[in-house]
Amino acid sequence: MFRHRNRIILLGIDIFLINLSILLSLFVRFEGQINDQFMQYFVVYRENFILITIIKILVFYYFKLYSSIWRYASINEMIKIVSASIVASALMISVLFLKQSVLPRSVYVIATLFDMMFIGGFRFSVRSISTIYFGSKKKGQDRKRIMVVGAGDAGAMIIREYKNHYSSTSTPVVVVDDDRTKQGQRISGVPVEGGREYIPELVKKYNIDEIVIAIPSASKVEIADIVRISKKTGTKLKILPGVYELIDGMVSVNSIREVQIEDLLGREEIKIDIDEIKENLRGKTIMVTGGGGSIGSELCRQIAIQRPAKLVMVDIYENTTYDVQNELKNTFKDLNLKVYIASVRDKQRIGELVRRERPDIIFHAAAHKHVPLMEDSPKEAIKNNVFGTWNLARAAIESGVDKFVMISTDKAVNPTNIMGASKRLCEILVQSMNPLSNTEFVAVRFGNVLGSNGSVIPLFKKQIEAGGPVTVTHLDVIRYFMTIPEAVQLVLQAGAMAHGGEIFVLDMGEPVKIMDLAEDLIRLSGFEPYTEIPIDIIGLRPGEKLFEELLLDEEGILKTKNTKIFVAKQSKVDYEKLSKELNNLYDVIIENSDENTKDYVKKLVPTYIETNRRGCR
């Protein structure tokens, strides 16, 4: 209601100003003298003033001069006013010329300038009055004191938005930038003082409540360094996402998000050959098992972007599968999506689905992956991971699938738990099946994925929300980490590069100490570790080890054209011999104990050695 009222008031003022511009232009043209010539042209104006007004108002409406919030007006609004005034005058001249009701040429020019001055002047006076009024109104209120890191275009825009956004309870008081030429200058009245190394000192000097990192073009290494320095101050941290995260490319206060643990990893963005991935997926039928899980669902999202002929999602857990199905339908309206609830352990059902859908490529992400749970249920780990993979792989060969990409883990290397051993057995299995047909079998091995179901980050966040303690298994435990989108991009790239028989190993960057991760996450949540949120060392869980490896000693490594993807040296395994052993393993699972099952797996995976509670082999 208020919005419409304000538009009507603005419309009425513009009608008055448009006509005032014409009249004043006539006075200026005839130097203030009201003579016969003046009256002759005044009559022309009087006969056409309604037409002139309608033309100009319609042009102003087209240029959205009645849609802007003028107390936040900027240079963009001024450009709109200038453009609208010129176009409106040009249209008015054309119409009057066609009617043969012309005014002096100088009147058109002067009236255009008056339009710019009056229309623009009124709107910017609204902004000035609002600034003074709301500024004085908020002076006495407590406002968050903001430090902006980055004196570039993004930083300047954020400062202006904070200053002009009158509902905001925050005010920028200092800017930090490493560029010495900017230091000592001001952005919208806010001083630029020092580089990133002065952040702790300036936080104290200006009594800062919140630090906003506004350098969307900065590398992840730079951002990680700024975050590391900033978090030492104990001040709340926020960040403007990188350019690749800003969907519409527009920088605003609304784009600012909380600093996430990924910002501390300091990993550069993954570079992938999008054309190669596109060529591998576009127009093809793609099946993803485990499609409702963390990796599987992201695979579905990224595959959907490439416009496959059909995307087939298979999962045993209906709740997450239903959520992902709805998300994909809403996001990708034209996607040909088929969703099936099925277990890879069901040989008949899986064979039926593969025959029915005839996929060109299968991404096999379905697996039991929780290490401690699988230690207590080793038979289930083998049934689901090994025999589920075997069922799917045999169905792929029977239906002439072009590529079969299995998602593996760094826990498959020198495994100390049954989950890792089961995945290593899967790797051996798909390599042994590669020579059997034209189906290209490959595995992609990577470490922990940040934010995936059951990973350490969601666990830590829940513990922090509950007030602690945060539980860490060992003071020295380290892990490799990668974000879900990064991992999936590299899986798709590896799948496109595959020729069959490879185990692709993803470059996981530097390993991260879990204790450091816990401390960082507590600080990012606005608390101080040990004093506000305790950290307890609970000891390694069954099957865990202090550090993970990405390569077996005997594997070696080969580079690929992507610097983040390597290929482990292929091992030759006789499929006939392995299949007999797997049939024996199945009998052991049915007839014997958990320990007998583990012992038989050790026979098939010689590198599998269980750990003690200290994580030693």
N, C-alpha and C positions, 0 to 999 in steps of 0.2 A: 504494500500500500504506500509506504513512505517512498519507495523507489519510484513508483509511477508518479507520485506527487512531485518529486524532485525533477523528473524528466519534463513534466508539464510546465513547471516554473522555468526551467532552462529553455524550453521551446519558446515560451512567451518572451523571455529576455532576448533570445536570438532574433525573433521576428522584429522586435523593436530596434535592435542594433543593426540588422540588415538594412532597414529603411532609413535609419539615421545615417548610415554610411553613404547611401545614395544622395540624400539631401545635403549632407556636408560636402560631398564631392562636387555637387552643383555650385554651392557657395564658394568653394575654393576655385573652381574653374572660372567663375565670373567675379572673382576677387571681392566677394561679399556684396556685390551690387545686384539689387533685384530690378532688372530692366526687362524690356520686352523679350529679348532673347532668352533671358533666364526663365521667364514665365512660359515661353514656347516649349522649352524642354521640361519644365515642371509639369506641364499638361501631359506630355508624353509619359513622364514617370507616373503621374496620378492615374492614367488610364491603364498602366501595366504593373502597378505596384503589387497587386495580388499575384499575378503570374510570376513576377520576379521573386517574390517571397516564397512561393511554392517551389520554384526551381531550386532556390538556394537551400531551403530546408530539406528537400528530398536528397540533394547531394550531400549535405551535412549528415543526414541519417545514413546514407550509403557508406560514408566514411566512418560510421560508428562514433560520431561525436556525442551521441546521447547514451552510449553504453559504458564509457569510461568513468571511473571513480576519480573525480577531478581533484580531490584533496591529495591524491597520490600521483598527480600528473607529472610527467617527465618530458624529456626531449622528444620521445616518440609521439606523444600527444601533440606537441608543437608542430612536428612534421605533418601530422594528420590535418591540423588546422590550416597550415599553409597550402597543402595539396588540395584540400576541399575548397578553399577560397578561390584558388586559381581555376579549378575545374568548374565550380559554380558560375564564376564570371564568364568563362568561355562559353558555357551552355546558354547563359543569359544573353550574351551578344548574338549567338547564332539564332536564338528564337526571335529576338527583337529585329534582327536583320531580315528574317523571313517575313515578319509582320510589317516590315518597312516602317518601324517605329524606333528610330535610332536616337541615341544620346551622343554627345561629343565623345570622341575616342579617349580623351584624357580623363573623362568621368569614370570610364570603366577601369582604368588603371588605378586612379585615386581610390575608387570605391573598393577595389580588391585589397589595397593596402590598409584601408580603414577596417575592412572585414577581419583581416589578420590581426590588426591591433586591438579592435574591440572584442571580437570573439575570443581570441587568445588571451587578451588582457584580463577579461572577466574571469575566465576559467582559472588562470594562474593566480589571480587575486584570491579566489576561493581557497587555493592551496596555501597561500601565504597566511591568510586569516586563520585557517585550520591549524597550521603549524604553530602559530603564536598561541591560539586558544588552547589546543590540546597539550602543547608543551608546558604552558603555565599550570594547567590543570593537573598534570602528572608530576610536576616538579617535586611536590612534597611526598610523593609515593616512593616506597622502596622498589628499586628496579635492579634486575640482575645486571651486573657489570661484565661486559663481554670483551674478550680479547679475540681479535680476528687474525689468524695466521695466513698471510698472503695478501699482498697489496696490488694484485693484478686486477683484471676486469671483473673476475668473479667476486673477489674480496670487496671491490668498490660497490658492486651491485648489492651485495649482502648488507653492507653498511647503510646504503641508501634505503634499502627495504626496512631495516631495523629502525632507522630514523623516521621514516614516513608511515610506518605501520603503527597507527596510534593505539590499537588494541594490544600491542606488544608490551610486555613488562620487562623488556631487556633493552639495554643501550650499549653500543660499542664505545669503548673508552680508549683503546690502544690497538695499533696494528703492528704485527711483526713480519718482517720480510728480509730474506738474505741479500737482496739486491741493495748494495750500498748507495746507489744513486737515488733510491726512493726513501732512504732513511733521512729523517729530519724534515720530511714533507708532511702534508696533511691530506686526507681523503675525506671530503665532506666535514671538515673540521676535526677529524680524528687523527692524532699524531701517529706517524710511522716511526717506531723506535727499535733499532737493533734487529739482529738475525735470530735464528731459532735457538742459539746457545744462550740468549738472554731471557728466554721464556720464564724460567723459575724466578729470576730477579724481578722481571716486570709484573709477574703475578702478585708478588708481595707489594711492589710499589703502588700498583693501581687497585689492589684489593679485589682481584678478579674472581668472579663466581663461576664463569664458564668460558672455555676455550673453544672457538669454532675454527676448524681447519678448512680454509676455502681456496684450495689449489687443485681444481679438478684435472688439470693437465699434468700434475706431478706423477712421477713413477711410484710404484708401490714401495720401492726401497726408500725413497725420500719420505713418503707418508709414514712408513713404519718408524723411521728415525725420529720424525717430529712427534709421533704418538709416544714413543719411548721417553723422549725428553719431557713431554707434557704430563704424562701420567705420574711422574715423580712429584709433581706439585700437589697432588691430591685433589685437583680441581676437576669438575665435571667436564668431559670431553665430548664434542660433537664434530661432525665432519660433513662437508659437501661431497657427495659421491663423485667418482671419476666421470669423465666425459662419456665413457661407454655405458655408464649406469643411468645417465640423464636421458630418459627415453626421448623427450622432445627437444633436448639440447638447451632448454631454458634453465637459467640459474635463478633460484628464489629461496626465500627463507623456508618455504614449504619443502624444498628439496633436502634440507639439512636432516641428517639422521644421526642416531647414536653411533659412536665408534664401536666397531665390532672386532672380535678377536682376529678375524681374517686380516684386518688392517695392520695387525702387528706382525704378520708372517713375513712381510717384505718381499713377497714373490711378484715377479713381473707378470704381466698378462700373457696368457698362453697364445702363441701365434699358430694358427692352423691354416691349412690349405682348404678354404671353404669350397672352392670349385671342385676339388677332388672328392670331398665329402658329398657335395651336391650330386655329382655324377654317379656316386656309389649308391645314393638313396632315392633320388628323384624318379618318380614313375614306377617304383618297385613295391612289392609286398614285403613288409618288414614285420617280423614277429619279435616281441620282447617278453621274455619270461621274467617273473618277479616284477611285473610292470607297476604294481602298487607300492613298491619299496622306494627307498631314497634314491638309489642309483637307477633302478628301472623306470621310475616315474620321470626322472630328468632325461633319461634316454628317450622316452616317449615325447617329451616336450621338444627336445632338439631335433628329433627325427621329423616330427610334425611340421616344423618350420621349413624343412626341405621338400615338402609336398610329395610324399610317397603316394603310390597308387592306392595302397591300403596299409593301415597300421593295425596289427593284431596284438592285443595286450592279454597276457595270461598270468593269473596269480591265484593262489589258494585263499588269500585273506580278502574277504569281500568288502570290508569297511573302507580300507585305504584305496582299494581298487575302484570302488564307487566314487570316492572323492576325486581321484585322478581322472576318471571317466568324465565326470561333470565339468571339471576344469578344462579338459581338452576340447569338449564339445562347445563350451562357451568361448574359448580362446580361438579355436580353429574351426570356423563355421563350415568350411567345405571339406573337412577331413573325413575320409572314409575310414571309420574306426569300428573295429570289432573287439569286443571284450568277452573273455571266457574265464569262468572260475574253474580251475583245474589244478591238480598237483602233478608235478613232474615225476613223482614216484609212481603214478598210475600209468603204466606202459601203454595200455590199451587206449585210454583217454587221450594221452599225448599224441600217440600215433594217429588217432582219428582226427585230431585238430590240425596236425601238420598236413595230412592228406587232404583235408577239406580246404584249407586256406592256401596251400602251395606257396609258402613264403620263399622269396629269393634270398633273404638274409635272416638269420636268427641271432639275436643278442640274448645270451643266456645269463640272466642276472639272478635267477631264483636260487636261493641257498640259505641254509642255516648258518649264521655267522657269529653268534654270541659265544665267545670262548668258554667262560665258566659254565654256562648252561649245557654246552655240548660235552664238557668234561663229565658231567653227571649223566648225560644221555648219549654216549658215543655211538650206539647203534643207530639212533635217529640221524646223527650227523652223516654217517656213511650211507644210510638208505636215501636220504634226501639229496645230499651233495654228489655222491659218486653214482649211485644207481639212477638218480634223477637225470644226471648229465648223460649217462649211458643210454637211457630210454630216449631222450631227446635227440642225441647224436645218431642213434640207429634210425629214428624216424626221419631225420634230415637226409640221410643217405638214401633211404627208400623213396623219398619224395623228390630227390634231385635238387635239394637246396644248394644254392651257389656258395654261400659262406655261412660259417658257424663261428660266432665270436663268444668265447666264454670269459666271464669276468672272474678273475682270480685275485689273490691277495699276497702281500709280502709275508704273511704268516705261513705261506706254503714253502718258504725257504728255510731249510733246516728246522722243520716244525717241532715245537715242544708241546703241542696240544693236538687233540684229535680233529678239531676244526681245520687247523692248518694242514695236517696230514691228509685230511679228506680232499682239500683243494689241490694239494700237490698230486694226489692220485688222479684227480680230474685232469690236471695238466698232462700227466703221463698218458692218460686215456685218449684225450683228443689228439695228441701228437701221434699216437699209435694208429689212430683211425684215419689220419690224413691221406695215407697212400691207398686206401681202400676204394676210393671213388673220386669223382670230379668235385665233390664238396670240399671246399678249403676250410680246414679246421685251424683255429688260432686261439690263443689265450692272451688276455691282457692283465698284467699284474701291477697293482699299485697298493699304496699304504692306506692309512686311516683317512676317512673323509669327514671333514668338519661339518657338524650338524646333522649327520646321518642318524637314522634311528638306532638308538642304543649306544651312540658314540659318547665320548667323555664330555663334550661341551654341553649338550642338553642335560646330562646328569649334574654337572657342576652348577648350571644355572638354576636347576630345581633346588639344589642344596643351599645355594646363596639366597634364593627367595624364601626358604624356610628358616633362614638365619644361621645356617651352618650346622655342624661343621662340614667343610669340603673334604672329601676323602681322597687321598692319593695313595696308591699301592706301595710306592717305594720312592725314597728321596732322589734316586738317580735314574729312574725309568725315563726313557726317551722314545719318541715315536715320530714317524714321518707323517706329515699332514698335507692335504690338498682339499680345495673346495669341491663341492659336488659338481658345479658346472664345468670347472677345470677338468676334473677326472673324466666326465662324460665327453667333453670335446675331444680329449685325447683318445678315448676309446673309439669314437667315431672315426678319427683320423687313422688310428691303427687298423681299424676294420677296412678302411678304404685302401690302405697300403698293402694289406695282407695278400700273400700268394699261397699260403697253406703251410702248416707245420710250425709256425713261429710261436714263441712266447715273447710278447712285447712287454717291455719293462718301462714304466713311466718314471721320468725324472721327478722325484718328490721334493727336490730342494734340500735344504739343511734340516736335519732332525731337530725336533723341539723337545725341550725338557718339560715333562708334565707338571712338575712343581712350579716352573716359571709360568706355564699356561694357567694354572690355578690362581696364582698370585695376580697375574694380569687381568684375568676375568673378574676377580673380586674388586680390583681397583676400577675397572671399567664399569662395574655395577654401582660405583659410588661409595665403596666401603674400603676400609683398611684391613689387609690380611693380618691375621694373628690377634689383632686387638679387637676389631669389630666382628670379623668372621674367622673363626678358628680353622686350621687345616690339620687334619689327623692323618698320620701314616698308618695304614691298616695292613700292610704286607701284601705281597704278590698273591693273586688269586691262582687257583689250580690251572696249570697250562700256560701261564703268562711268563714272559721273559723280559729282561731289562731293556733290550733293544731289538728292533726288527731288522732283517736284512732283505735286500731286493734281489740278490743273486746267490745261487749256489756256487761253491768254490770251483766246481768243474765246468760251469756253464760258459764263462767268458762273456764278452759283450760285443755287439756290433752296432755301429752308428747307423741311423737312418737320415733321410733328408730333413726330418723334424728334430731339432736339437733337444726336444723334451721326450723323445721316444727312442728306445734302444731295443735291440733284439738279442735275446739270450741264445747262445749256441744250441742248435737242435740236437736232441738226444734220440737215438734210434731204439725203438721198443717194438718187439714182436707182438702184434695184436692178438694172434691166435693164442699165444702163451698167456698173455695178460687176461684175455676173456675167460680162460679156464680158471685162472687165479681168482678173478672176480666172482665167478660162480661158486667157487669154494668159499670165498669170503661171505657170500650171501648165506650159505649153509651154516657157517660159523655164527652169523648174526641170529639166525633162527634157532639154532640148537644150543648155543653156548653163552657164556657170561660176557659182561662188558669188558672184563680184563682179557679174556680170550680174543675178543674182537680187536682190542687195541694191539695185542701181540701179533695177530695176523696182519694188521695194517703195517706194523713195523717191518714185517717180512717184505711187503710190497713197496714200502717207502723207507729205504735204509737210513735216510737222513733224519727220520723221526725218532727223537730221543726225548722222553719226558723230563720235565724240570722238577727240581725241588722247590720249596717255598721261597728260596732266595733267587730264583730265576736262573740258576746254574744248570747246565746240562749234565 
